[in-house]
Amino acid sequence: MAHLWIKTADGWGAQNLDAAKFVLSASGVAQAAHVPTGSAGDKAARLIQANSSGSHVWSLVTPRDSNMRVNGCEVLAGLRVLADRDEIRTDDGIQCFFSTETLAVIEAFPGADREVFCGRCRQPIKTGASAVRCPGCQIWYHQDDSESLPCWTYTDKCNFCPNPTALDSGFMWIPED
């Protein structure tokens, strides 16, 4: 799930982008459906998610008279497709970073068109089995203590990338001051 890192007096905090549309204004980030028409939100930027070939693409749509910048550059024609770690600066001086980094979570394996093998034990992962998808390399692992398959947490990092395997490890990238 994508999120925005927003700087506050307490430091950087991540806000999940768990809906398809958000409004970015001086008062912060809110779901687009929660901003009434005719409010200050009409002049705010929008973050809009599109699903393209199974992957999520986020765009920043800015008002016509906006001076918002992404990575220091103007948002030409009011539209910018966002990439991981893009810096966004609003007209009001708000600084935030867009991020596509996800956290490792145990979930039911959704299945696939072909058989998928665990990145640790190399056994097939059955549809519905407890599993973890590595946030770094997207390799699936078993994570089922009841069946003696704690493959994701078996060692301290993924077999294929440097992603830590602790389920409470948090984000690997946080903006620096």
SVG drawing of the C-alpha trace seen along z (x, -y; Angstrom):
<svg xmlns="http://www.w3.org/2000/svg" viewBox="-20 -31 41 60">
<polyline fill="none" stroke="black" stroke-width="0.4" points="0.0,0.0 1.3,-3.4 1.7,-6.1 2.8,-9.7 5.5,-10.6 4.4,-14.0 6.7,-16.1 5.2,-17.4 6.6,-19.0 7.2,-15.4 9.1,-14.3 8.1,-12.2 4.9,-10.1 3.5,-7.8 -0.1,-8.2 -1.5,-5.2 -3.1,-5.8 -5.8,-3.2 -8.4,-4.6 -8.4,-5.6 -8.5,-9.4 -7.1,-11.9 -6.9,-15.6 -3.6,-17.3 -4.0,-20.7 -2.7,-23.0 -4.7,-21.1 -3.1,-17.8 -4.3,-14.7 -7.9,-13.5 -9.9,-11.0 -11.4,-13.0 -14.9,-11.9 -14.6,-13.7 -14.0,-17.1 -17.3,-19.1 -17.7,-20.8 -17.1,-24.6 -14.6,-24.2 -10.9,-24.9 -10.5,-21.4 -11.6,-22.6 -8.2,-24.4 -6.2,-21.6 -4.2,-18.9 -5.6,-15.4 -3.8,-12.1 -5.5,-9.6 -4.8,-5.9 -5.3,-3.9 -4.9,-0.2 -2.8,0.6 -2.1,4.2 -2.4,5.3 -0.1,2.6 -1.2,-0.6 -0.2,-3.9 -0.6,-7.1 -0.9,-10.6 -0.8,-14.1 -3.3,-16.4 -2.8,-20.1 -5.0,-23.1 -4.4,-25.4 -2.8,-28.2 -0.8,-25.9 3.0,-26.2 3.4,-22.7 6.6,-20.9 7.7,-17.3 11.4,-16.8 11.9,-20.5 10.2,-20.6 6.9,-22.3 3.9,-20.0 3.4,-20.7 -0.1,-20.7 -1.3,-20.0 -0.5,-16.2 2.4,-14.1 2.7,-10.3 4.4,-9.7 7.3,-7.3 8.6,-5.9 10.3,-8.5 9.1,-11.5 9.2,-14.7 6.1,-16.9 6.1,-20.5 2.8,-22.4 2.1,-26.1 1.6,-26.3 5.2,-25.0 4.1,-21.5 6.8,-18.9 5.9,-15.3 7.3,-12.2 5.3,-9.6 6.3,-6.0 5.3,-2.7 7.2,-0.7 5.1,1.9 5.5,3.9 5.6,7.6 2.3,9.0 1.0,12.6 -1.9,13.1 -3.7,15.9 -1.8,16.8 -4.1,15.8 -2.9,18.4 -1.5,17.9 -1.8,19.1 1.1,21.5 2.5,23.3 4.4,21.0 7.2,22.3 8.4,21.0 11.5,18.9 12.9,20.8 11.8,24.4 11.0,24.7 7.7,26.5 4.6,25.4 2.4,22.8 -1.2,23.8 -4.0,21.3 -5.2,20.0 -2.1,21.0 -0.6,18.4 2.2,16.7 4.2,13.5 5.2,11.7 8.6,10.1 8.1,6.3 11.5,6.0 11.6,8.7 8.0,10.0 9.0,13.6 6.4,15.6 7.3,17.5 5.3,19.8 4.6,18.4 2.5,20.9 3.8,21.8 1.0,24.4 2.4,26.5 6.1,25.9 6.6,23.7 7.8,20.3 9.8,19.8 9.6,16.0 10.9,15.5 13.3,18.4 16.3,16.1 16.9,12.4 16.6,11.4 15.0,12.5 16.9,15.1 16.8,12.9 17.2,9.3 18.3,7.5 14.7,7.0 14.5,7.8 12.1,10.7 10.9,9.5 7.2,8.8 7.6,5.7 10.7,4.3 8.9,1.2 9.8,-0.7 13.3,-0.4 13.2,-4.0 12.2,-7.1 12.9,-10.6 15.8,-12.4 15.7,-15.8"/>
</svg>
